[in-house]
Amino acid sequence: MNGTNDGRAAPPSHRAGPSGGPGDSELDDEGSPAESDEGRAPRRPPIHVLEDNTLHTRLTRDLGVHYPFVSAGMAFVALPPLVIAVSEAGGIGMLGSAPEPAPFLRSRIQAIRAGTQRPFGVDFILDRARAGDFTTREHIDTCIAERVPVVAFHWALPPADWVKDLRAAGTKVWVQASSVEFAKEALALGVDGLIAQGRQAAGYNRGTTPTLKLVRELRALVGELPLLAAGGIADGLSAARALFHGADGVWVGTRMVASVEAYAHPGYKQRVVDGDARDSDFTTLFGPEWSGPRQRVLRNRVVREWAGREARAPTNPTDSIGTTRLYPGLSGGDALYTMPRFSAFVPTPDTQGDLEEMVLPASGSSMARIESVLPAGQIVVEMMEGAHRLLANPYELEADADENDRS
Ligand SMILES: Cc1cc2nc3c(=O)[nH]c(=O)nc-3n(C[C@H](O)[C@H](O)[C@H](O)COP(=O)(O)O)c2cc1C
């Protein structure tokens, strides 16, 4: 242990298998999700939230949660059912705020509150769509009025008065950072925590530093503030490594796409289960609707076809790749949307069309560790209990085994 997390010396339980090395072939050695029962519904074992918290970190202390586990805010995919399931299992579920009007956000927050009394959060991407900014002062005021426990920002820095006003209302403010420079700017705003987004991470990502290296770099900056690790964390081993290298918690995206509660198209979930380490890549191909950011996505047909010539893709395509609903379940937001070619909208259960033409944010490093679609609560418990077992005997955690991004 490097001494940056406290209270992790829990009584060792058994290792769930022979001593595992760092590679993917050892994934099953430390309690990663249950075997895939192909063709059968996922098993639903009881979720036991232990009385005695065995993975105390700054995060669990700060938020009063059982596990240092946060599910990433994922626009369109991380809706109230996923948030509720993660928070109820003892982690922190983050709502992925899409570029949607503030009253829709209020409805989502109220739906979460109706499902759990435990801490949760809202994640905002700070970007600009053709119709205007994704996130406005009205969204922030909504979070303040609804007393949201955690608000996280990604991609750009929030205005200083947003941070100040959220914090004054008792909300913890976190920023996702993929470099030391950006992290320093975020810290200068007075944020309550950072998420180290390594280059393995899915979705909007300008990172060039692998996750564990970035965790160590940011650990040296943040002092006593909580630091989360994001990118390639999808089982007990990868979670244990992140904690061992100085993170106070994990921020998990791709693994949660392949959860029962994620609002992702079943074909997308299956591709994440089937995908492997080399099946993701960076692209700027997607987003006639907005800025065409650098994203890590699953390498489906359209990504392969346009690799290396993304800049030549038409910015105003007139052909369509399918239809979807932008804000399902909300009156006034449920209209059918025709997706232009290279649409930035991820396929959900409402989407019709060819998924090989669509954006499927996913991390290869994470997909290599995912074997089946499982209930979100089961994922939380299995990853955290697996990490706990490994941290009690941290022999193989030191090596930067996953630092060679394999995509
Ligand atoms: C489907 C999907 C959608 C995402 N959308 C968002 C988002 O709306 N806001 C955000 O801050 N990050 C988003 N991310 C990125 C995550 O915050 C996080 O950095 C990443 O998922 C971590 O890497 P992992 O996927 O290997 O766990 C998204 C990730 C995925 C997989």
The ligand as an ORCA input file, in Angstrom:
! r2SCAN-3c Opt
* xyz 0 1
  C     -21.707      5.438    -22.918
  C     -20.832      6.439    -22.232
  C     -21.280      7.749    -22.137
  C     -20.506      8.686    -21.466
  N     -21.017      9.931    -21.302
  C     -20.399     10.785    -20.457
  C     -21.045     11.990    -20.065
  O     -22.174     12.279    -20.480
  N     -20.390     12.793    -19.202
  C     -19.153     12.485    -18.706
  O     -18.617     13.216    -17.893
  N     -18.510     11.350    -19.095
  C     -19.118     10.493    -19.917
  N     -18.501      9.295    -20.238
  C     -17.114      9.066    -19.809
  C     -17.014      8.645    -18.333
  O     -17.247      9.744    -17.497
  C     -15.645      8.044    -17.961
  O     -14.599      8.947    -18.170
  C     -15.313      6.737    -18.653
  O     -16.446      5.968    -18.913
  C     -14.330      5.937    -17.819
  O     -13.769      4.888    -18.536
  P     -14.437      3.426    -18.637
  O     -15.498      3.571    -19.645
  O     -13.323      2.532    -19.040
  O     -14.981      3.086    -17.285
  C     -19.241      8.339    -20.923
  C     -18.801      7.024    -21.044
  C     -19.579      6.067    -21.680
  C     -19.094      4.650    -21.738
*
